Amino acid sequence: MSNKIIDAHIHLDMYKPDERSGILRDMEVNDVDALIAVSNDLASAQGTLRLAHEDNRVKPALGFHPEQPLPADEEVGDLLAMIEQYSDRLVAIGEVGLPYYIQREGKVTAREREAYVHILDAFIQKAAQLNKPVALHAIYEDAPEVVGLLEKHSLSNAHFHWFKGDSDTMLQMRRNGYFISVTPDILYKNKTRELARQYPLDKMMAETDGPWPFEGPFKGKMTHPYMIHHSVRELAALKRVPAEDVYKSLYDNTRRLYKF
C-alpha cells in the first residue's frame, strides 16, 4: 500500500528559508511526493520559479493573490508574459481569484472590484489558451461569479482551493467537474467536514495552504505537508472508505489535474 501524498496548494516561497529547507529535506521521510507551489505576485512568482528550478518536486504555479491591493497594469502584464514564457514549466496559473476578505473589511470599492474581476478574467483566459488548470481563491458570494468566468472561457480544469460556499454553487461546481481540496481544518471545522462528505472523492485533493496556521491539534505548530496524512485519515472516516483508497484517489486526482 502506498501512502504517498501531494500538497495541492502551498505558498512555499512564504516560509522562512530554514523552514522551507526543512520541508524539502523531510519530504521523502513524510511520503510527500510533490508540492503545488502557488504564487502571490510578481516577486513571489520569480521566487517560486527559482525554487522549482532547484528542486523538481516543486511544481510551480504563477498568479496574483487577490487579497491585497490592486497591482499595477505593468505587473499584471509582466505576470502574463512570464506565464507565457515559462508555460512548459508551469503546472497551473494561480493563485488567482476575487478579494472576498478585504472587500468585507471595506478596503475595496465597487470600481476596484471590477478591476479585480478584469484581472481574474485575463488569467482565466490565459489558462484556457495554454490549456493549464487554474488554482482559485473563490469563496462564499464570489464563487458563483468565478464559476461564470470559467464557463465563459470553457475552462473545466479548475481547482477551488479551501472552498467555502453555498450548496447551490457546490452542486454547479460538481456538475462542471471542478476540483476542491481540503485542509487540515477537516479535523475540527464542521463546514469543512460536511463539504468533504458531500463532494465526490474523484474530484478532491488535499492541501495545507502553508504557511497559514491551523487550530485544533495543530495549534502552535508550523504548517507542514505531513499534516495531510491526518486529513486523509479523517476524510476516509467521513467517507467511510478505506484510507488506502483515499490516499490513491487524492494522489491520482492531483496528478491528473496538474498533469505531471
JOPE-V313709 format. One record per run of one state. SS is the DSSP state (2 for helix, 1 for strand, 0 for the rest). FROM is the first residue (numbers start at 1). TO is the last residue. If there is no record, write none. Layout:
ss=<SS/SS>
from=<FROM/FROM>
to=<TO/TO>
This chain:
ss=<0/1/0/2/0/2/0/1/0/2/0/1/0/2/0/1/0/2/0/2/0/1/0/2/0/1/0/2/0/1/0/2/0/2/0/2/1/0/2/0/2/0/2/0>
from=<1/5/11/12/15/17/26/32/38/42/55/58/63/73/86/92/98/100/105/110/131/133/138/142/153/158/162/167/177/179/183/184/188/190/199/201/204/207/216/219/227/240/243/259>
to=<4/10/11/14/16/25/31/37/41/54/57/62/72/85/91/97/99/104/109/130/132/137/141/152/157/161/166/176/178/182/183/187/189/198/200/203/206/215/218/226/239/242/258/260>
